[in-house]
Amino acid sequence: MEVIKTLIDGVLIVEPRVFGDKRGYFFESFNAREFAEKTGLQVAFVQDNESMSHHGVLRGLHFQLPPYAQSKLVRVVKGRVLDVAVDIRKGSPTYGKHVAVELSEDNHRQFYMAKGFAHGFSVLSDEAIFQYKCDEFYAPQSEGAIAWNDPDLAIDWKLDESQVLLSEKDKHHPLLRDFESPFIYQ
């Protein structure tokens, strides 16, 4: 696996070694030992999730509040998405900045974000199946989010705004400037 550092500490792009031939392909989607060796991180994932979404669906920007905050390792097994991590750690030199990466069934890329990031994705293909590993269990009482279209974040979701399909909940999140972050940069 190759680990690519991004401009924000705590966000990594992971490219697995893919072995392909005329039969198809094989790759390890996760290996805890190699992940720790290549990233220096000891992460114990406890929950795997999967969602299916159609073109134009935008999910985010979500996170769980401490003490249930989650690190995530995400990937796409079908289709193509733009995946985004926004730094919401107080005191971080990159607070309010984001990293966006295209994940697809063709590039097999994965995206890791530590605790203290808001996460979202937009579906660019007709359909996408999205999988992610979390190092903390889902805790509904600790859900948090910021507005996907916050003008201060200026995220280009690669969709025309008229195409964006949101859940009712995702239509009503606060702007980052109106959010008092409990995450502290260390």
Secondary structure, 3 states (H helix, E strand, C coil): CEEEECCCCCEEEEECCCEEECCEEECCCCCHHHHHHHHCCCCCCCEEEEEEEECCEEEEEEEECCCCCCCEEEEEEECEEEEEEEECCECCCCCCCEEEEEEECCCCCEEEECCCEEEEEEECCCEEEEEEEECCCCCHHHEEECCCCCCCCCCCCCCCHHHCECCCHHHCCCCHHHCCCCCECC
